[in-house]
Amino acid sequence: MARIWGFCALTVGILTIGLPLFLHAGCEGSFEPLRRNLREDWRVMKPTSGPIRVMRIIARMNVGGPAVQVSGLMRGFNSIEFDHRLYTGFCAADEADYLETVATDVKATRIEGFGRRVSLGGDVKAFITLVKEIRSFKPHVIHTHTAKAGFLGRIASVISMQPSIRVHTFHGHLLNGYFGQFKRTLVVIAEKVLALSTHQLLAVGDKVRQDLLQAGIGNAKKFGLMPPGLSIGQLPNKKDAQESDGLTFGVLQCAFIGRVTQIKRPDRFLDVVSEIKKRGVELNFFMAGDGELLELCRERIAQEDLPVTVLGWQSDIEKVLSAADMVVLTSDNEGTPLSLIQA
């Protein structure tokens, strides 16, 4: 209930505080500058000297598609031409932090209160910090990723009164599989309002873009596509990979790879395992990932004596992919199914 009221309070904040500011955010009380072509906006704002300042905001860098893409962007920008800074929060106790486990070379400014959990107190604290950081850094471009960062970051950008280009990337959306109808309606209203003040909207896949457009969020001219780029290293020998993880070599191995959380539907994966076991098919399974539902999965596996090996979170994705003969996806909703692309 606290989460619902916290979300409602923030939504009301957008409509009662953010919207009037959108009407004159650096533009003489008109929406016209928000309709200008992004190239025209950039021509006005591009610095005549010094690097282009880019502020990248994401609520948390938990292991997953958004963290992979954001890390790639942080590494890819030329440090001479760009002053590129990442602002993020903290992962939950049951989540692996990508910055601490994989992208240890990527530096970030941590913001207290930013994270997975919706908390009115924490979110307000994070919002105030974002406003302060924007005013201090004075970025030419503010690029937000995922729902919560896009929600707080874009409002903070407007309220800070800095003439920044605002870009938001949808790595998925919250329209299906997350909320009931009431909260979904609030999400749609909030995203519609925020889209008005965003110069460029990006989606990681065409299905994500089409879903958002059908919901009335943004318009086709404002939306672009930015599929994630992936690099896979050399795969180890399959026998070595399987035996190092305690898997039986010579038996087909089917893998669940990803966060063990509700939207990924690990329960559905275990339903499949249960059915395969009933049919007497010789097939083993393993789960590579962590999340708040992992212990429940362990309990069900033990209770039903399912042929599933729980590996937990794995930093060596090449070893996991080499060990798997097939990978299944059971999610209710995916932006871009990285595990299938990697496989």
C-alpha positions, 0 to 999 in steps of 0.5 A, spaced: 500 500 500 505 504 501 508 503 494 501 505 491 501 511 495 508 513 494 507 512 486 500 516 486 504 522 490 509 522 485 504 522 479 500 527 482 507 531 483 508 531 475 501 533 473 501 539 478 508 541 479 511 538 472 506 540 467 506 548 468 513 548 468 513 544 461 509 550 459 515 555 459 521 551 460 526 555 457 521 557 452 517 563 453 511 560 455 510 555 449 511 548 447 514 550 441 521 549 443 519 542 445 517 541 438 523 543 435 527 538 431 533 535 436 538 537 431 536 545 431 536 544 439 543 541 439 545 547 434 543 552 439 546 548 445 552 545 442 558 548 446 563 552 442 569 550 446 570 544 451 567 537 451 560 536 451 557 534 458 553 528 458 549 526 464 546 519 464 541 517 469 539 510 471 536 508 478 540 502 479 545 498 475 543 491 477 545 485 472 541 485 466 540 488 459 540 496 461 546 495 465 550 492 459 547 497 454 549 503 459 556 500 460 557 500 453 555 507 452 559 509 458 566 506 455 564 508 448 564 515 448 570 519 447 573 522 453 576 528 450 570 530 446 565 528 452 565 529 459 560 523 460 558 522 467 553 516 470 549 517 476 545 511 479 543 508 485 544 502 489 542 494 488 537 490 493 541 485 497 538 480 492 541 483 486 548 483 483 551 490 481 553 490 474 558 495 476 561 491 482 561 484 478 563 486 471 563 493 469 568 495 474 572 500 470 565 504 469 565 509 474 559 512 477 556 517 482 551 514 487 545 517 489 542 515 496 535 513 495 535 511 488 534 503 487 528 498 485 524 499 491 518 505 490 519 509 497 516 516 497 522 518 502 527 515 498 525 517 491 524 525 494 531 524 496 534 522 490 530 527 486 533 533 490 540 530 489 538 529 482 536 537 481 542 539 485 547 535 481 544 537 474 545 544 476 552 543 478 554 539 472 550 543 467 549 538 462 548 539 455 545 532 454 541 528 460 539 521 458 535 517 462 534 509 462 528 505 465 522 507 468 524 510 475 530 514 472 526 517 467 520 519 471 525 522 476 530 525 472 526 528 467 522 532 472 529 534 475 531 536 469 525 541 467 525 543 475 533 545 474 531 550 469 538 547 465 537 548 457 539 540 456 537 536 451 532 530 454 533 523 451 530 517 454 531 510 453 525 505 454 529 498 455 522 495 456 515 498 459 511 497 465 504 496 461 504 489 461 505 484 467 507 489 472 501 492 475 493 492 475 489 497 471 489 503 476 497 503 476 497 502 469 493 508 467 497 512 472 504 510 468 501 511 462 498 518 464 505 520 467 509 517 461 505 521 456 506 528 460 513 526 460 514 525 453 512 532 452 518 535 455 523 529 452 526 531 445 528 524 443 525 517 445 528 511 444 526 504 445 531 498 445 526 494 440 520 495 435 515 491 439 517 496 445 516 502 441 509 500 438 506 498 444 508 505 447 505 508 441 499 504 441 498 507 448 499 514 446 506 515 449 510 520 444 509 520 437 513 516 431 517 522 429 520 523 436 521 515 437 528 512 435 530 505 435 537 503 439 538 496 439 543 493 445 550 491 442 553 485 445 559 482 445 561 474 447 568 472 448 571 465 447 566 459 449 570 454 453 569 447 452 562 444 453 565 438 457 569 443 462 564 448 462 558 443 465 563 439 469 565 445 473 558 447 474 556 440 477 552 439 471 552 432 468 556 431 461 552 427 456 545 429 458 542 435 454 542 441 459 536 446 458 538 453 461 534 459 465 538 465 464 536 471 468 534 475 474 529 470 478 524 475 479 516 475 478 516 478 471 521 473 468 516 468 471 521 462 474 515 459 476 513 458 469 520 455 468 519 450 473 512 448 471 515 446 464 520 442 468 515 439 472 511 437 465 518 434 462 519 430 468 512 427 468 513 425 461 519 421 463 524 425 458 531 425 459 533 432 460 536 436 465 535 444 467 539 449 470 538 456 473 543 461 472 541 468 476 539 471 482 533 475 485 528 475 490 524 469 488 530 464 488 529 461 495 522 460 493 524 456 487 529 452 491 524 450 496 519 448 490 525 444 486 527 440 493 519 439 494 518 436 487 525 433 486 525 437 480 532 435 475 534 443 476 541 445 478 541 452 481 547 456 480 545 462 482 548 469 479 554 467 474 559 472 472 562 468 466 556 468 461 561 464 456 561 458 461 554 458 462 552 459 454 557 453 453 554 449 458 547 450 455 544 446 450 538 450 449 536 456 453 528 458 454 525 464 456 519 464 460 518 472 461 511 476 461 515 482 458 521 483 455 524 489 452 530 485 448 531 478 450 538 478 451 539 471 453 536 468 447 540 473 443 547 471 446 545 464 446 
